[in-house]
Amino acid sequence: MTAHPRPARPVVLGQNQYGKAENRVVKVTRDGATHHIKDLNVSVSLSGDMDDVHYSGSNAHVLPTDTTKNTVYAFAKEHGIESAEQFGIHLARHFVTSQGPIHRARIRIEEYAWERIASSDAGSRPLGADEVRHSFVRTGQETRLTQVTYDGASWEVVSGLKDLVVMNTTDSEFWGYAKDRYTTLKEAHDRILATEVSGRWRFGWTGDAERMPHWDESYEQTKKHMLRAFAETYSLSLQQTLYQMGARIIDHRDEIDEVRFSLPNKHHFLVDLEPFGLENDNEVYFAADRPYGLIEATVLRDGSEARIPVDHSNL
C-alpha cells in the first residue's frame, strides 16, 4: 500500500505509543523435585517512527502487538525470569535494538508473590525427602511493581509496590491543626494510624552491567526499611511518617535516588458507646473506607531530580 502524505490541515500527531497490555505469564523453574514460581503481568508499550500508520494506515513500521505478546512468553523460556526488573530490561533492549522504527520501549510489570506450602511440621527447616516441594499459596500482602524504559541510549528503572496495608494502633497523634468555622474534627493525642501504601522508587542505575543492582535483594531491603520507618516513627501526622519512610530508604539504599508515596489515610473513628452505658477507652473503632485523606509526596536524594509522575496510574 502506498503511504499517503500528511493531511493538509492544521492538525498534527502528538505523542503516541502502542503495545500489548497485561500479558499474564507464569514461569515454573524445576530444580529437581523443588519448583520455583515467577508470576508476572507484563505490559509492553512501544513508540518511535509511527507517523505513517496514523496518517495513512501504513503498517510498514508496526510490529504487531501479537508479536510483542509472543516475545514475552518466548523470553520467559529463553532468558528465564530472574527478577521483574531483569526481565523488563531484556524485553526493552530487544524491542529497541531489533526494530529500527521503534525508538523507545516501556515495560510495566506487576509481580504476584507465592510462598511454598509446608507439607509437614518441618516449618522453616530444610525440606526433607518426603516433603512436597511443588505446592504454593498466593500471598496477599502487596503487589510488586516495576517499569523499565529504554530509548537506545538511556535506561530508567522505577520499581515499587501497591496494596500494602499497614497499621499502628498507638504512637500516633493529630492536633494543633488549622481550624475554621467548618472544622468539626476533634484533636487526637492517641489514635490508630493506618494506610494502604502505594510507593515507587527510582534507581540511579544508568545501564552499567557491572553496577546493576541485585533487584530482588533491593526490593526486600527497601520494603524492610519502609516498614521499619512506619513502625518506629512516633507520628504527629501521616506526612511526617511518609517523609521518614522515604528518608530511611534513601539513607540505607544507595542505588535509589527518588521515592514517591501515595498514602490514603484509612480512618478509624472511636465508636460512641455511651448510649449503652459503656466507656470506650480507645478500644472499639469504626473503620471508614471513604472519604479518606490522601497524602502524597516525593523524597529525593540531595541533588537528584524528581521524575516519578505525581499520578501513579501514569507510571
Buried (B, 14 or more C-beta within 10 A) or exposed (E): EEBEEBEEEEEEEEEEEBBBEEBEBEBEEEEEEEBBBBBBBBBBBBBBEBBBBEBBEBEEBBBEBEBBBEBBBEBBEEBEBBBBBBBBBBBBBBBBEEBEBBBBBBBBBBBBBBEBEBBEEEEEEEBEEEBEBBEBEEEEEBBBBBBBBBBEEEBBBBBBBBEBEBBBEEEBBBEEEEEEEEEEEEEBEEBBBBBBBBBBBBBBBEBEEEEBBBBBEBBEBBBEBBBBBBEEBEBEBBEBBBBBBBBBBBEBBEBBBBBBBBBBBBBBBBEEEEEEEEEEEEEEBEEEEEEBEEBBBBBBBEEBEEEBEEEBEEB
